[in-house]
Amino acid sequence: MRRRKTAVAAGCCLAFFLGTLLNVLFIPVSEHPLPRDGVPPSPPGSPVDPPEEEGGGGPAALEQQIRERYEEVLRYRQHRAVAARRRPLRPRERRLMDLAPPRTSAEQPGPRGRAAAGPRAGVSAELSLEPPLLGCRDIRNVSGVQYLGSGYTKAVYKAVLNRTLAVALKAVDFGGHDIAHCVRQFSSLGNCYRLAAYKIVKEMILLQRLRHANVLQLYGYCYQDSNDIPDTLTTITELGSPLEMIQLLQTSWEDRFRICLSLVRLLHYLAHSPLGSVTLLDFRPRQFVLVDGELKVTDLDDASIEESSCTSNSDCFMEFPARNFTLPCSVEGRCQSMNEKRNLYNAYRFFFTYLLPHSAPSSLRPLLDKIVNATGELHWGIDETAAQLERVLNLYKSGEYLQNTTWTPKAEYRRVPEAFIPDENYRCWPSYHHKGCLLSVFDVNEAIEICDSYSQCKAFVLTNQTTWTGRQLVFFKMASNPIVPDPDKITYVKVTD
């Protein structure tokens, strides 16, 4: 998210923020009646016939950019269209939108020395998508609106619909870089909005097409008139928490491993998606969110399915800040696995190096180091990386990683069933509780090993809570008084040192 660095810019940002917020939520909206085929209206001024060059090239250059972005969106639609023709649409399926309606009279070029363009054949590549669950009617009942941030194109808000469902609302940011830069260059807010809106349309199609547990869910969308622009678009998506890498480094290794595993599962899916191999060109932590501990990609407007063409290996050059790679050029004239390898190296440099090895169980560190090194050198592809991380998960969940350790208990412990020690906490790192030492264990023996490793530990309490891997959460205590009854817990007290 961009920060405004000066007071003047901050004032402008606030004004733009308020304007965009009104655009998303508080301008009166209209639920557009759907045609019989269930197609919502298109973004305003969808591309028409390629414009003729004008003096200076200003308007023509903008129209060309709109045309190119429109054609990019259409390519993603056509991937679905090929599959859609294999079977008839079910009654409750509908096309996402018709991107190229007939040109209105207001959009016809003027008679300045050229004939008016003839009507253009409509483009109607079908997408067999389920009807949107949410729309403009739901946005009318919004509450608890909170600005979350913005990037070059979109502004994102948190909102509660019907006082029950927390969602994220995304819309073109009228104060964002893309709109501001375009208006300065072309002085056409309407056309600049069209250009930016196609990025949201592209993201909508990808969110619908790439159905996966680690892809954010699209709940719906709404068209509304705002800022003298008809049919401005707002998308309604699943809400997640932004990634804060500093905070993640303070969480348990188990939770950090879950994030890396989620990411690898996502990248494995993207490498073998129905659209082909998908690469995330803008691959940064802020493009992801956490939903109930699972990592999900939220920003797909800069995703690409284009495979780089080549005539020799030198054409398959990937440059990163710390490393460069040259991939082989295939006999088909494509750089082999470039989309996959780009995603994988970005996962290594933004996630694996920080989250995987630190504070991991000692017996798992050799395998984790091997994974980090292999991805950092791109010796493995995503298939092998995913298989190795799944192996780590299996070793951790099954307790097999404990069989490689040589440990002898240092003390004896007395078991006290249905008992709990409410106080006597001490802090450890990393912990699931910020005021105490709450860790996950595979069994009682591992809890005893942990307690023996802390000089201040004199007792521990098994709770009935488990982590995402099924491991039990245990409180470690520095004394055993007082012990109080609790039917859901079991206490172990150290009786010898």
Secondary structure, 3 states (H helix, E strand, C coil): CCCCCCHHHHHHHHHHHHHHHHHHHHCCCCCCCCCCCCCCCCCCCCCCCCCCCCCCCHHHHHHHHHHHHHHHHHHHHHHHHHHHCCCCCCCCCECCCCCECCCCHHHCCCCCCCCCCCCCCCECCCCCECCCCECHHHHHCEEEEEEEEECCCEEEEEEEECCCEEEEEEEECCCCHHHHHHHHHHCCHHHHHHHHHHHHHHHHHHHHHCCCCCECCEEEEEEEEECCEEEEEEEEEECCEECCHHHHCCCCHHHHHHHHHHHHHHHHHHHCECCECCEECCCCHHHEEEECCEEEECCCCCEECCCCECCCHHHCEEECCCCEEECCECCCCEECCHHHHHHHHHHHHHHHHHHCCCCCCHHHHHHHHHHHHHHHCCCCCHHHHHHHHHHHHHHHHHCHHHHHCCCCCCCCEEEEEEEECCCCECCCCCCCCCCCEEEEECCHHHHHHHHHHCCCCCEEEEEEEECCCCCEEEEEECCCCCCEEEEEEEEEEECCC
